[in-house]
């Protein structure tokens, strides 16, 4: 499946919300990008049926925000963390996922994405 966004773009969007695991490895964002691309494909089909079109820039941005949404659903972000002491406090996963989800939905004038994500 073709994707519009890249791991680099999603990492930049996530900023400090993207990190390494306990072994120091960065998790792959590919599963989240692939999921977002599948959702965007459904959104495009719906939008087309309803007479809406999106630019490639809009589609890439929607895919990027959705990938961040799915990533933070699986890997909650920190409000604080200590590296040497290995402690951390997580935000509510819903707070971050809703922020990323809402941004993707705002980019879709057709309203299809909102319907799909319900």
ChimeraX commands (.cxc) that place a marker at each C-alpha (Angstrom):
marker #1 position 0.00,0.00,0.00 radius 0.5
marker #1 position 1.30,3.42,-0.90 radius 0.5
marker #1 position 1.67,5.87,1.93 radius 0.5
marker #1 position 1.93,9.62,1.72 radius 0.5
marker #1 position 3.76,10.41,4.93 radius 0.5
marker #1 position 7.10,9.23,6.28 radius 0.5
marker #1 position 8.41,8.02,9.61 radius 0.5
marker #1 position 10.54,11.15,9.78 radius 0.5
marker #1 position 7.51,13.44,9.36 radius 0.5
marker #1 position 5.55,11.58,12.04 radius 0.5
marker #1 position 8.55,11.67,14.41 radius 0.5
marker #1 position 8.80,15.43,13.92 radius 0.5
marker #1 position 5.11,15.81,14.67 radius 0.5
marker #1 position 5.35,13.66,17.80 radius 0.5
marker #1 position 8.45,15.53,19.02 radius 0.5
marker #1 position 9.19,14.56,22.61 radius 0.5
marker #1 position 6.17,12.23,22.54 radius 0.5
marker #1 position 8.27,9.78,20.52 radius 0.5
marker #1 position 11.04,7.97,22.28 radius 0.5
marker #1 position 13.00,4.81,22.72 radius 0.5
marker #1 position 12.05,1.60,24.43 radius 0.5
marker #1 position 13.81,0.22,27.50 radius 0.5
marker #1 position 16.58,-1.15,25.25 radius 0.5
marker #1 position 17.21,2.23,23.62 radius 0.5
marker #1 position 15.58,1.25,20.32 radius 0.5
marker #1 position 13.19,3.49,18.45 radius 0.5
marker #1 position 9.88,1.76,17.74 radius 0.5
marker #1 position 8.85,1.54,14.10 radius 0.5
marker #1 position 6.11,3.91,13.06 radius 0.5
marker #1 position 5.38,1.84,9.93 radius 0.5
marker #1 position 2.34,-0.02,11.40 radius 0.5
marker #1 position 0.75,3.27,12.43 radius 0.5
marker #1 position 1.45,4.90,9.06 radius 0.5
marker #1 position 0.00,1.88,7.25 radius 0.5
marker #1 position -3.12,2.04,9.42 radius 0.5
marker #1 position -3.49,5.76,8.75 radius 0.5
marker #1 position -3.05,5.18,4.99 radius 0.5
marker #1 position -5.86,2.59,5.02 radius 0.5
marker #1 position -8.16,5.01,6.82 radius 0.5
marker #1 position -7.25,7.83,4.42 radius 0.5
marker #1 position -8.07,5.56,1.46 radius 0.5
marker #1 position -11.54,4.97,2.93 radius 0.5
marker #1 position -11.91,8.71,3.53 radius 0.5
marker #1 position -10.99,9.50,-0.09 radius 0.5
marker #1 position -13.57,7.02,-1.41 radius 0.5
marker #1 position -16.26,8.55,0.81 radius 0.5
marker #1 position -15.28,12.11,-0.06 radius 0.5
marker #1 position -15.26,11.34,-3.78 radius 0.5
marker #1 position -18.77,9.86,-3.57 radius 0.5
marker #1 position -19.86,13.10,-1.91 radius 0.5
marker #1 position -18.16,15.40,-4.43 radius 0.5
marker #1 position -15.17,16.46,-2.30 radius 0.5
marker #1 position -11.50,16.35,-3.22 radius 0.5
marker #1 position -8.33,16.84,-1.19 radius 0.5
marker #1 position -4.92,18.09,-2.23 radius 0.5
marker #1 position -1.93,15.78,-1.85 radius 0.5
marker #1 position -0.67,18.08,0.90 radius 0.5
marker #1 position -3.93,17.72,2.81 radius 0.5
marker #1 position -3.86,13.94,2.41 radius 0.5
marker #1 position -0.27,13.71,3.65 radius 0.5
marker #1 position -1.07,15.86,6.67 radius 0.5
marker #1 position -4.20,13.85,7.52 radius 0.5
marker #1 position -2.19,10.64,7.24 radius 0.5
marker #1 position 0.60,12.09,9.42 radius 0.5
marker #1 position -1.78,13.25,12.19 radius 0.5
marker #1 position -3.63,9.92,12.08 radius 0.5
marker #1 position -0.36,7.98,12.35 radius 0.5
marker #1 position 0.51,10.01,15.45 radius 0.5
marker #1 position -2.98,9.31,16.79 radius 0.5
marker #1 position -2.57,5.55,16.41 radius 0.5
marker #1 position 0.98,5.59,17.77 radius 0.5
marker #1 position -0.01,7.40,20.97 radius 0.5
marker #1 position -2.93,5.01,21.47 radius 0.5
marker #1 position -0.38,2.20,21.76 radius 0.5
marker #1 position 2.48,4.10,23.45 radius 0.5
marker #1 position 1.26,6.67,26.00 radius 0.5
marker #1 position 3.35,9.80,26.24 radius 0.5
marker #1 position 5.18,11.10,29.29 radius 0.5
marker #1 position 4.42,14.13,31.40 radius 0.5
marker #1 position 7.79,13.54,33.05 radius 0.5
marker #1 position 10.52,10.92,32.95 radius 0.5
marker #1 position 13.87,10.15,34.51 radius 0.5
marker #1 position 16.40,8.25,32.45 radius 0.5
marker #1 position 18.89,7.04,35.04 radius 0.5
marker #1 position 16.24,6.35,37.69 radius 0.5
marker #1 position 13.97,4.73,35.08 radius 0.5
marker #1 position 10.79,6.33,36.38 radius 0.5
marker #1 position 8.10,8.20,34.50 radius 0.5
marker #1 position 4.63,9.66,34.62 radius 0.5
marker #1 position 2.32,9.16,31.67 radius 0.5
marker #1 position -0.33,11.47,30.32 radius 0.5
marker #1 position -3.78,10.11,29.80 radius 0.5
marker #1 position -3.52,8.27,26.48 radius 0.5
marker #1 position -6.85,9.76,25.49 radius 0.5
marker #1 position -5.51,13.34,25.80 radius 0.5
marker #1 position -2.78,12.86,23.20 radius 0.5
marker #1 position -4.73,10.60,20.87 radius 0.5
marker #1 position -7.66,13.01,20.84 radius 0.5
marker #1 position -5.38,15.95,20.02 radius 0.5
marker #1 position -3.82,14.17,17.06 radius 0.5
marker #1 position -7.17,12.72,15.93 radius 0.5
marker #1 position -8.90,16.11,16.12 radius 0.5
marker #1 position -6.19,17.72,14.00 radius 0.5
marker #1 position -6.64,15.08,11.28 radius 0.5
marker #1 position -10.43,15.51,11.36 radius 0.5
marker #1 position -10.10,19.30,11.05 radius 0.5
marker #1 position -8.19,18.87,7.79 radius 0.5
marker #1 position -11.04,16.91,6.16 radius 0.5
marker #1 position -13.70,19.24,4.77 radius 0.5
marker #1 position -15.83,16.31,3.59 radius 0.5
marker #1 position -16.65,15.13,7.13 radius 0.5
marker #1 position -15.95,11.55,6.06 radius 0.5
marker #1 position -13.01,11.06,8.40 radius 0.5
marker #1 position -15.11,12.00,11.41 radius 0.5
marker #1 position -17.70,9.42,10.37 radius 0.5
marker #1 position -15.11,6.71,9.79 radius 0.5
marker #1 position -13.42,7.28,13.16 radius 0.5
marker #1 position -16.65,7.15,15.16 radius 0.5
marker link #1:1,2 radius 0.2
marker link #1:2,3 radius 0.2
marker link #1:3,4 radius 0.2
marker link #1:4,5 radius 0.2
marker link #1:5,6 radius 0.2
marker link #1:6,7 radius 0.2
marker link #1:7,8 radius 0.2
marker link #1:8,9 radius 0.2
marker link #1:9,10 radius 0.2
marker link #1:10,11 radius 0.2
marker link #1:11,12 radius 0.2
marker link #1:12,13 radius 0.2
marker link #1:13,14 radius 0.2
marker link #1:14,15 radius 0.2
marker link #1:15,16 radius 0.2
marker link #1:16,17 radius 0.2
marker link #1:17,18 radius 0.2
marker link #1:18,19 radius 0.2
marker link #1:19,20 radius 0.2
marker link #1:20,21 radius 0.2
marker link #1:21,22 radius 0.2
marker link #1:22,23 radius 0.2
marker link #1:23,24 radius 0.2
marker link #1:24,25 radius 0.2
marker link #1:25,26 radius 0.2
marker link #1:26,27 radius 0.2
marker link #1:27,28 radius 0.2
marker link #1:28,29 radius 0.2
marker link #1:29,30 radius 0.2
marker link #1:30,31 radius 0.2
marker link #1:31,32 radius 0.2
marker link #1:32,33 radius 0.2
marker link #1:33,34 radius 0.2
marker link #1:34,35 radius 0.2
marker link #1:35,36 radius 0.2
marker link #1:36,37 radius 0.2
marker link #1:37,38 radius 0.2
marker link #1:38,39 radius 0.2
marker link #1:39,40 radius 0.2
marker link #1:40,41 radius 0.2
marker link #1:41,42 radius 0.2
marker link #1:42,43 radius 0.2
marker link #1:43,44 radius 0.2
marker link #1:44,45 radius 0.2
marker link #1:45,46 radius 0.2
marker link #1:46,47 radius 0.2
marker link #1:47,48 radius 0.2
marker link #1:48,49 radius 0.2
marker link #1:49,50 radius 0.2
marker link #1:50,51 radius 0.2
marker link #1:51,52 radius 0.2
marker link #1:52,53 radius 0.2
marker link #1:53,54 radius 0.2
marker link #1:54,55 radius 0.2
marker link #1:55,56 radius 0.2
marker link #1:56,57 radius 0.2
marker link #1:57,58 radius 0.2
marker link #1:58,59 radius 0.2
marker link #1:59,60 radius 0.2
marker link #1:60,61 radius 0.2
marker link #1:61,62 radius 0.2
marker link #1:62,63 radius 0.2
marker link #1:63,64 radius 0.2
marker link #1:64,65 radius 0.2
marker link #1:65,66 radius 0.2
marker link #1:66,67 radius 0.2
marker link #1:67,68 radius 0.2
marker link #1:68,69 radius 0.2
marker link #1:69,70 radius 0.2
marker link #1:70,71 radius 0.2
marker link #1:71,72 radius 0.2
marker link #1:72,73 radius 0.2
marker link #1:73,74 radius 0.2
marker link #1:74,75 radius 0.2
marker link #1:75,76 radius 0.2
marker link #1:76,77 radius 0.2
marker link #1:77,78 radius 0.2
marker link #1:78,79 radius 0.2
marker link #1:79,80 radius 0.2
marker link #1:80,81 radius 0.2
marker link #1:81,82 radius 0.2
marker link #1:82,83 radius 0.2
marker link #1:83,84 radius 0.2
marker link #1:84,85 radius 0.2
marker link #1:85,86 radius 0.2
marker link #1:86,87 radius 0.2
marker link #1:87,88 radius 0.2
marker link #1:88,89 radius 0.2
marker link #1:89,90 radius 0.2
marker link #1:90,91 radius 0.2
marker link #1:91,92 radius 0.2
marker link #1:92,93 radius 0.2
marker link #1:93,94 radius 0.2
marker link #1:94,95 radius 0.2
marker link #1:95,96 radius 0.2
marker link #1:96,97 radius 0.2
marker link #1:97,98 radius 0.2
marker link #1:98,99 radius 0.2
marker link #1:99,100 radius 0.2
marker link #1:100,101 radius 0.2
marker link #1:101,102 radius 0.2
marker link #1:102,103 radius 0.2
marker link #1:103,104 radius 0.2
marker link #1:104,105 radius 0.2
marker link #1:105,106 radius 0.2
marker link #1:106,107 radius 0.2
marker link #1:107,108 radius 0.2
marker link #1:108,109 radius 0.2
marker link #1:109,110 radius 0.2
marker link #1:110,111 radius 0.2
marker link #1:111,112 radius 0.2
marker link #1:112,113 radius 0.2
marker link #1:113,114 radius 0.2
marker link #1:114,115 radius 0.2
marker link #1:115,116 radius 0.2
marker link #1:116,117 radius 0.2
marker link #1:117,118 radius 0.2
view
